[in-house]
């Protein structure tokens, strides 16, 4: 039973920083749909990593640049 607890702890330690950064980045960019998806769906950080490195890098033509 101890190995199961260790696996859960490793998964939580792996997921929390990715989820936190992805949520922060989606909130800063105003991506409310992504924010809700990232908040509700737990994919062991797969969706969060995809958002950070792929989907948040897309340029929006009418976006006002931040200072």
N, C-alpha and C positions, 0 to 999 in steps of 0.2 A: 504494500500500500504506500510505502514511502516514495517509491519511484514515480507514482502518479502525482503526488504532491510536488515533487521536484520538476516534473514536466510542466505542470501548471504554473509554477513560479517562473520557470524559464520563459514560457509563452507570455506571461504578463510583463516580465522585464523587457522582453523583446518588443512587444506591441505598444506599450505605453509611450515611449519617446516618439515613435513613428506616428501614432495617432495624434499625440499632442501637437507635433509640428505640422502635420497635414491639416488639422483643425485650425490652427493658428493661421496658416497660409491661406486657407480657403476663406476664413473670416476677413483677413486683410484685403483679399482680392474682391470681396463681395460676392463670392460664389455660394449663395445660400443653399442651392440644391446639393452641391457637393458637400457642404457642411453637414446637412442633415443626413445624407448617405453615409458619410464617414463616421458620424456619431452613432448611427443605428446599426450599421453592418460591421460585424467583426470577422475579418478574413485573415487573422494572424499577420496583419500589416501589409498584405499584398496590395489591396486597394489603395491604402495610404501611400505606399511607395510609388505606385503607378501615377497617382494624382500629383505627388511632389515632383517627379522627374519627367512626366509626359504631359498630362492634361493641364497643369498650371503654367506650363511654359508656352502654351499657345498664345499668340499675340491677338489682341482684340483691336480692330481698326479704329473704333470710336472711343477708346479708353483714354481718359485723361491721365497723363503721367503724374505719379506721386513725387513729392519733393524730397 
